[in-house]
Amino acid sequence: MRGETFQYGAHFVMVKKRMRDAKASLARVFQKALDAAADLVWLRDPVTGTVLEVNEATTKALQCSREEIVGHDLGNFTADLDAEAYARYQKEIEAGRTAIIAATIVGKSGRRIRLECRSSLIPYGGGKAVFCIARDIGETLKEERSRALLQEAVKRSNDVVIFYDPNEIITEVNDAFEKHYGYSRKEVVGRSSDILHSRHTTPEVHRGRWEALRDPARGYWRGEVINKAKDGREIPVMLSITTVRKDAGEIVGFVANAVDISEFKALQERLAQAQSLAAVGEMAAMVSHEIRNPLSSIILAAKRVAEDDLPADERDAALKVLLSQSGRLNETLSHFLTYVRPREIKLSRANLNAIVGEIADLMRADRDVVGRIRFAVAVDPALSPFYMDADQMRQVLWNIALNAVQAMGGEGELKMVVGRHGGQAFVVISDTGPGIAPERLKSIFNPFMTTKAKGTGLGLAICDRIVKAHGGRIEVSSREGAGATFSIFLPCRLQMSA
């Protein structure tokens, strides 16, 4: 019996030891968990305020060791604590409820941290202790203030801001939206983006815009559009839309920013009108000058022809003047009409190689014009016919080639090279003439710019307009005394666009 009692007592001691070991192990695990927490955690005596335990986040925040905090009054580390708020906080804890208070702690270096403290009583060491979890709300407040500032900036912005959900439904608008479009927020939130569409926004344009926004490689669209206000007014805007995605790539919505460019457009129109009036005045002066000279010659020649006793040789000379000056007059008027009333581009499939060959053959045939100029023509057999206005392109190439021939004065070499690079065809026309002065090169395509004694200055301006109407461009390079090179680039439209 006695042996059994001894065995029972030894077993009881062993169990108690295991329980103590387990409790100590659990305390170590609990301490590790607290030390791993990002929030500040401490235990304090509810009566004296003495700190009983802290985690690592607390020691880092206060820039103190554990020994410098434990055993000391927590009030040594606090500042700006409202007495009435603290009294209410204490009463809540004593009543067994979770109490919340905002407090500022001050670290060893004087660094101040604003905290939100949540505290409650827990059993501890045969008595009670206040268990507190404190979170740094300084950064949170900064973020909240930044968000509030951003929201206010968006709300008060002069530019229209619209938020859409992933289905293109309006979720929010700012004050400028209501001002510009005449809709209240309640009238548009929950409605589709097409509430602003005008007659200019076709289904194809709308679909293309949102397809670009949903493309993961893009996620952004910008362009000039014309929207419609509530009262039917059409408002031109520069619209930018950005796709908003989660980190995983899922679309959560879209943000649109629209700048009203009505005033800018009106200013553009007034400027264009002023420029047009100035151009008309300049053009009228130029045309009147170009017409007056040949017209005076024609009048004088006509008077001579009308004389009964005019010798035959003088009559023939007067008739030649009539023919040449009337031709010059006709050319001036033709250029003028072509410039002020350009023909519409009529696209059809044409062979650029053949057109260049025709131009070269026509020039070679006129020995009075070309003199002893040599021609070098290189075409590209691999260049297939593509869509262009063949007649107007003949006019462009003829004008540029004729300018080159006239600049060389009957001596030199004219090269015409046809080729293709990427999606563009090109014709390079170069001469060995005197070249173009640098100060004239920059304005060579401006109307009325000419180096000829009897030129209107409209030929190259017309060429530039025709090529641009094709979606192409003309580039010029030159050095004085070393000739000039004109390069005409055209998009190879192998089929008509829809």
LONUNU-779000 format. One line per 5 residues: number of its first residue (from 1); for each residue z, x, y of C-alpha. Coordinates in steps of 0.001 Angstrom, whole numbers, always signed. Example, Ala and Ser with C-alpha at 12.3 -4.5 7.8 and 13.67 -1.06 7.14 Angstrom:
<nodes>
1> +7800,+12300,-4500 ~ +7140,+13670,-1060
</nodes>
This chain:
<nodes>
1> +0,+0,+0 ~ +933,+2758,+2274 ~ -2300,+4611,+1485 ~ -4273,+1506,+2345 ~ -2483,+1229,+5676
6> -3307,+4844,+6461 ~ -6970,+4310,+5562 ~ -7086,+1207,+7754 ~ -5506,+3028,+10684 ~ -7913,+5972,+10382
11> -10862,+3581,+10319 ~ -9543,+1808,+13439 ~ -9269,+5146,+15301 ~ -12806,+6040,+14263 ~ -14150,+2711,+15495
16> -12385,+3098,+18849 ~ -13830,+6615,+19179 ~ -17296,+5271,+18490 ~ -16776,+2573,+21091 ~ -15655,+5154,+23666
21> -18639,+7356,+22817 ~ -20986,+4374,+23070 ~ -19448,+3365,+26391 ~ -19842,+6904,+27737 ~ -23425,+7044,+26450
26> -24157,+3668,+28033 ~ -22661,+4893,+31322 ~ -24939,+7948,+31224 ~ -27993,+5763,+30504 ~ -26982,+3400,+33304
31> -26533,+6325,+35701 ~ -29988,+7676,+34787 ~ -31486,+4250,+35433 ~ -29817,+4083,+38836 ~ -30965,+7607,+39704
36> -34544,+6635,+38817 ~ -34454,+3662,+41200 ~ -36302,+3940,+44537 ~ -33694,+1743,+46257 ~ -30320,+3083,+47429
41> -27430,+2040,+45118 ~ -23705,+2595,+45539 ~ -20298,+1277,+44442 ~ -17453,+1041,+46929 ~ -13861,-136,+46952
46> -13732,-3666,+48406 ~ -10502,-2961,+50319 ~ -10731,+628,+51601 ~ -14507,+952,+51730 ~ -14277,+4215,+49802
51> -17469,+5132,+47951 ~ -16925,+5201,+44163 ~ -20416,+6097,+42946 ~ -23971,+6632,+44325 ~ -27453,+7211,+42946
56> -29877,+10000,+43810 ~ -31856,+7854,+46278 ~ -28665,+7502,+48361 ~ -27902,+11236,+48378 ~ -31504,+11990,+49427
61> -31448,+9399,+52193 ~ -28174,+10748,+53617 ~ -29188,+14373,+52933 ~ -25771,+14910,+51345 ~ -24522,+15907,+47911
66> -22765,+13363,+45690 ~ -19425,+15095,+46365 ~ -19947,+14710,+50131 ~ -20277,+10923,+49752 ~ -18056,+9836,+46822
71> -14429,+9461,+47899 ~ -15347,+8971,+51549 ~ -15487,+5831,+53660 ~ -19019,+4417,+53753 ~ -18451,+3539,+57409
76> -18751,+7263,+58195 ~ -22469,+6957,+57479 ~ -23265,+3697,+59295 ~ -24246,+2892,+62880 ~ -25131,-136,+65012
81> -23245,-2487,+62662 ~ -22646,-5911,+64182 ~ -18925,-6757,+63764 ~ -19389,-10528,+63434 ~ -22230,-10119,+60939
86> -20104,-7682,+58926 ~ -17162,-10120,+58863 ~ -19407,-12898,+57496 ~ -20819,-10422,+54984 ~ -17318,-9536,+53715
91> -16329,-13202,+53364 ~ -19418,-13880,+51268 ~ -18536,-11008,+48933 ~ -14871,-12099,+48629 ~ -16074,-15599,+47765
96> -17990,-14145,+44808 ~ -21431,-14673,+46313 ~ -24236,-12194,+46938 ~ -24114,-11158,+50586 ~ -26991,-9746,+52641
101> -26705,-7667,+55790 ~ -28961,-5333,+57786 ~ -27413,-1954,+58520 ~ -28422,+1438,+59801 ~ -27281,+4591,+57982
106> -27345,+8030,+59551 ~ -28105,+11143,+57510 ~ -26643,+14595,+57958 ~ -29553,+15620,+60206 ~ -29169,+12519,+62364
111> -32094,+10693,+60749 ~ -31566,+6936,+60987 ~ -32730,+4547,+58273 ~ -32719,+767,+58633 ~ -31607,-951,+55405
116> -31338,-4418,+53985 ~ -28166,-4416,+51813 ~ -27513,-6921,+49025 ~ -23923,-6734,+47750 ~ -21704,-8532,+45221
121> -18408,-7977,+43370 ~ -18492,-6631,+39814 ~ -15742,-5647,+37327 ~ -14979,-1944,+37564 ~ -12193,+219,+36053
126> -9873,-2663,+35396 ~ -10434,-4051,+38875 ~ -13306,-4956,+41167 ~ -15916,-2968,+43063 ~ -18669,-3897,+45511
131> -22055,-3183,+43962 ~ -24758,-2716,+46645 ~ -28546,-2323,+46436 ~ -30115,-1286,+49755 ~ -33815,-1205,+50566
136> -35435,+746,+53401 ~ -36950,-1898,+55652 ~ -37967,+513,+58413 ~ -41442,+1106,+56936 ~ -41673,-2540,+55968
141> -40963,-3560,+59537 ~ -43553,-1099,+60778 ~ -46099,-2530,+58364 ~ -45195,-6070,+59366 ~ -45478,-5176,+63053
146> -48843,-3474,+62394 ~ -50083,-6520,+60510 ~ -48842,-8801,+63257 ~ -50524,-6623,+65886 ~ -53769,-6601,+63914
151> -53641,-10364,+63431 ~ -53029,-10868,+67134 ~ -55879,-8484,+68029 ~ -58255,-10381,+65732 ~ -57048,-13718,+67076
156> -57493,-12672,+70720 ~ -60690,-10643,+70255 ~ -63661,-11549,+72454 ~ -65916,-11136,+69415 ~ -66156,-13845,+66776
161> -64311,-13075,+63517 ~ -64755,-15215,+60394 ~ -63067,-14842,+56997 ~ -64754,-16186,+53863 ~ -63552,-16580,+50282
166> -65653,-15260,+47346 ~ -67637,-18538,+47321 ~ -68697,-18146,+50995 ~ -66254,-20831,+52135 ~ -64639,-20284,+55550
171> -60898,-19601,+55233 ~ -60030,-18526,+58777 ~ -61562,-18037,+62233 ~ -60276,-16573,+65497 ~ -60076,-18051,+69001
176> -63447,-16601,+70017 ~ -65115,-18599,+67236 ~ -63847,-21864,+68723 ~ -64897,-20748,+72218 ~ -68443,-19666,+71268
181> -69379,-22331,+68723 ~ -67391,-25323,+69962 ~ -65812,-26067,+66564 ~ -62045,-26259,+66144 ~ -60416,-24300,+63332
186> -59710,-27526,+61399 ~ -63386,-28503,+61562 ~ -64663,-25363,+59849 ~ -61936,-24094,+57503 ~ -62904,-25147,+53988
191> -66582,-25541,+54839 ~ -69571,-23468,+53724 ~ -70988,-20626,+55808 ~ -74189,-22624,+56356 ~ -72454,-24725,+59037
196> -73666,-22094,+61528 ~ -77224,-21806,+60235 ~ -80013,-22503,+62696 ~ -83682,-23199,+61941 ~ -84205,-19434,+61950
201> -81981,-18915,+58882 ~ -84268,-19660,+55959 ~ -82912,-19992,+52405 ~ -84611,-16686,+51543 ~ -82853,-14859,+54411
206> -79509,-16412,+53475 ~ -79878,-15537,+49805 ~ -80935,-11955,+50530 ~ -77957,-11411,+52826 ~ -75355,-12505,+50281
211> -77062,-10680,+47429 ~ -76700,-7472,+49447 ~ -73027,-8231,+50057 ~ -72343,-8777,+46363 ~ -74140,-5571,+45370
216> -71399,-3018,+44453 ~ -73600,-214,+45788 ~ -73774,-1809,+49258 ~ -71096,-4341,+50152 ~ -72181,-4468,+53773
221> -74799,-6313,+55798 ~ -75726,-6026,+59454 ~ -78484,-7628,+61462 ~ -79478,-9740,+64413 ~ -79369,-13485,+63696
226> -79514,-16730,+65640 ~ -76649,-19107,+64861 ~ -76198,-22725,+65892 ~ -73232,-24084,+67857 ~ -71689,-27525,+67394
231> -73694,-28929,+70316 ~ -76964,-27565,+68900 ~ -77230,-24500,+71164 ~ -78812,-21478,+69532 ~ -76742,-18318,+70007
236> -78223,-14879,+69243 ~ -75596,-12584,+67709 ~ -75346,-9150,+66150 ~ -73699,-10007,+62846 ~ -71802,-7588,+60583
241> -70364,-8770,+57256 ~ -68192,-6605,+54979 ~ -67249,-7344,+51381 ~ -63522,-7099,+50571 ~ -62728,-6005,+47012
246> -59644,-5299,+44921 ~ -59138,-1828,+43505 ~ -60726,-3048,+40263 ~ -63861,-4079,+42153 ~ -63321,-7837,+42104
251> -64528,-9557,+45298 ~ -61673,-11300,+47104 ~ -63615,-12357,+50193 ~ -65796,-11374,+53141 ~ -65093,-10564,+56787
256> -67755,-11295,+59407 ~ -67818,-9998,+62965 ~ -70324,-11527,+65388 ~ -71086,-10205,+68876 ~ -72769,-12692,+71203
261> -75832,-10943,+72646 ~ -77100,-13854,+74754 ~ -76510,-11963,+78004 ~ -78098,-8829,+76554 ~ -81152,-10833,+75487
266> -81436,-12439,+78908 ~ -81181,-9010,+80500 ~ -83859,-7716,+78142 ~ -86151,-10563,+79093 ~ -85609,-9958,+82814
271> -86207,-6244,+82333 ~ -89344,-6897,+80269 ~ -90564,-9285,+82956 ~ -89924,-6711,+85676 ~ -91672,-4039,+83626
276> -94573,-6390,+82985 ~ -94924,-7120,+86690 ~ -94806,-3401,+87464 ~ -97357,-2718,+84716 ~ -99600,-5504,+86016
281> -99441,-4009,+89511 ~ -100218,-545,+88174 ~ -102943,-1917,+85962 ~ -104486,-3928,+88813 ~ -104600,-813,+90998
286> -106109,+1252,+88188 ~ -108677,-1365,+87179 ~ -109687,-2050,+90768 ~ -110204,+1690,+91260 ~ -112193,+1983,+88028
291> -114300,-1058,+88914 ~ -114838,-195,+92582 ~ -116546,+3155,+91942 ~ -119211,+2001,+89444 ~ -119628,-1262,+91352
296> -120388,+644,+94555 ~ -122957,+2726,+92677 ~ -124492,-426,+91192 ~ -124749,-2073,+94634 ~ -126427,+1000,+96142
301> -128824,+1365,+93193 ~ -129683,-2353,+93332 ~ -130516,-2056,+97032 ~ -132806,+895,+96338 ~ -134595,-944,+93549
306> -135143,-3892,+95925 ~ -137038,-1685,+98388 ~ -140796,-2366,+98182 ~ -141920,+1132,+99154 ~ -139524,+2977,+96785
311> -141360,+5737,+94875 ~ -141561,+5316,+91076 ~ -139416,+8358,+90279 ~ -136620,+7201,+92625 ~ -136881,+3675,+91183
316> -136405,+5122,+87669 ~ -133382,+7119,+88863 ~ -131862,+4018,+90459 ~ -132409,+2039,+87250 ~ -130645,+4776,+85256
321> -127704,+4523,+87650 ~ -127646,+755,+87146 ~ -127591,+1156,+83364 ~ -124991,+3928,+83234 ~ -122620,+2425,+85804
326> -122857,-1080,+84346 ~ -122032,+452,+80943 ~ -119049,+2238,+82450 ~ -117961,-989,+84094 ~ -118262,-2866,+80796
331> -116211,-192,+78992 ~ -113430,-412,+81604 ~ -113248,-4191,+81343 ~ -113356,-4066,+77544 ~ -110455,-1599,+77420
336> -108520,-3662,+79907 ~ -108998,-6897,+77948 ~ -108187,-5190,+74650 ~ -104935,-3841,+76057 ~ -103705,-7002,+77776
341> -104959,-9357,+75050 ~ -104747,-7484,+71723 ~ -106532,-8953,+68732 ~ -104477,-10241,+65841 ~ -104354,-7914,+62825
346> -106469,-9322,+59982 ~ -105632,-7559,+56746 ~ -108095,-7103,+53925 ~ -108548,-4456,+51257 ~ -110487,-1498,+52719
351> -111349,+2083,+51776 ~ -109899,+4596,+54246 ~ -112017,+7415,+52795 ~ -115193,+5428,+53506 ~ -114124,+4561,+57065
356> -113464,+8226,+57913 ~ -116843,+9150,+56382 ~ -118603,+6529,+58533 ~ -116965,+7844,+61718 ~ -117991,+11427,+60920
361> -121595,+10398,+60133 ~ -121951,+8404,+63367 ~ -120726,+11327,+65421 ~ -122940,+13858,+63690 ~ -125943,+11633,+64460
366> -125311,+11751,+68242 ~ -126266,+15322,+69090 ~ -126038,+14629,+72809 ~ -122308,+14008,+72405 ~ -121329,+16530,+69736
371> -123578,+19429,+70718 ~ -122863,+22348,+68367 ~ -119517,+21068,+67116 ~ -118960,+21615,+63375 ~ -117492,+18828,+61234
376> -115154,+19369,+58259 ~ -114209,+16207,+56346 ~ -111872,+16127,+53311 ~ -111140,+12805,+51593 ~ -108732,+11898,+48795
381> -110560,+10425,+45771 ~ -107233,+9293,+44306 ~ -106496,+7086,+47339 ~ -107202,+3497,+46340 ~ -108314,+849,+48868
386> -105364,-858,+50519 ~ -104776,-3639,+53029 ~ -105607,-2931,+56679 ~ -107712,-4283,+59520 ~ -110792,-2132,+58869
391> -112523,-2898,+62191 ~ -109491,-2014,+64292 ~ -108828,+1133,+62256 ~ -112446,+2201,+62899 ~ -111718,+1755,+66604
396> -108580,+3934,+66336 ~ -110288,+6745,+64432 ~ -113413,+6624,+66626 ~ -111373,+6837,+69864 ~ -109236,+9747,+68665
401> -112200,+11637,+67197 ~ -114307,+11015,+70312 ~ -111483,+12316,+72538 ~ -111374,+15468,+70411 ~ -115148,+15945,+70610
406> -115184,+15446,+74383 ~ -112250,+17845,+74821 ~ -114172,+20622,+73011 ~ -117196,+20279,+75338 ~ -119878,+20780,+72685
411> -118339,+23868,+70991 ~ -115754,+24131,+68229 ~ -114709,+22415,+65004 ~ -113451,+18925,+64249 ~ -111464,+18426,+61027
416> -110731,+15049,+59473 ~ -108456,+15034,+56400 ~ -107482,+11952,+54377 ~ -104522,+11948,+51978 ~ -101449,+10170,+50718
421> -97764,+11050,+50697 ~ -95257,+8715,+49076 ~ -96035,+5161,+50107 ~ -98155,+6171,+53103 ~ -101772,+7117,+53615
426> -102649,+9503,+56422 ~ -105626,+10740,+58429 ~ -105249,+14054,+60268 ~ -107761,+14712,+63057 ~ -107624,+18191,+64599
431> -109811,+20035,+67073 ~ -110171,+23542,+68500 ~ -110258,+22404,+72138 ~ -108049,+23415,+75056 ~ -105034,+21496,+73788
436> -102661,+19237,+75695 ~ -100101,+20400,+78269 ~ -96459,+19871,+77126 ~ -95639,+17654,+80123 ~ -98542,+15326,+79207
441> -97778,+15329,+75481 ~ -94618,+13222,+75860 ~ -96420,+10397,+77668 ~ -99808,+10618,+76006 ~ -99643,+7053,+74639
446> -98524,+5504,+77926 ~ -101066,+3216,+79615 ~ -103247,+4852,+82277 ~ -102408,+8389,+81136 ~ -105699,+10327,+80980
451> -106958,+13872,+81411 ~ -110561,+12734,+81823 ~ -112262,+12521,+85213 ~ -113687,+9114,+84285 ~ -111160,+7638,+81875
456> -109075,+4463,+82018 ~ -106096,+5939,+80171 ~ -105959,+2905,+77876 ~ -107730,+4282,+74796 ~ -104746,+6031,+73172
461> -102375,+3251,+74272 ~ -104595,+789,+72392 ~ -104725,+3079,+69340 ~ -100934,+3389,+69293 ~ -100521,-389,+69525
466> -102982,-1036,+66660 ~ -101335,+1505,+64339 ~ -97841,+154,+65089 ~ -99097,-3372,+64362 ~ -100014,-2060,+60893
471> -96449,-764,+60450 ~ -97585,+2837,+60911 ~ -97252,+5570,+63513 ~ -99230,+8322,+65251 ~ -97861,+11837,+65657
476> -99331,+14452,+67992 ~ -98902,+18216,+68047 ~ -100654,+20631,+70368 ~ -100532,+24023,+72027 ~ -102435,+24812,+75158
481> -105492,+26839,+74238 ~ -105082,+26125,+70514 ~ -106381,+22563,+70112 ~ -104619,+19318,+69271 ~ -103787,+17475,+66048
486> -103389,+13690,+65731 ~ -101836,+12414,+62485 ~ -102171,+8699,+61738 ~ -99804,+7305,+59067 ~ -100330,+3874,+57497
491> -98317,+2030,+54829 ~ -100296,+1627,+51604 ~ -100124,-2113,+51066 ~ -101714,-2474,+47652 ~ -101018,-6197,+47655
496> -100379,-8825,+50295 ~ -96717,-9613,+50969 ~ -95524,-13189,+50522
</nodes>
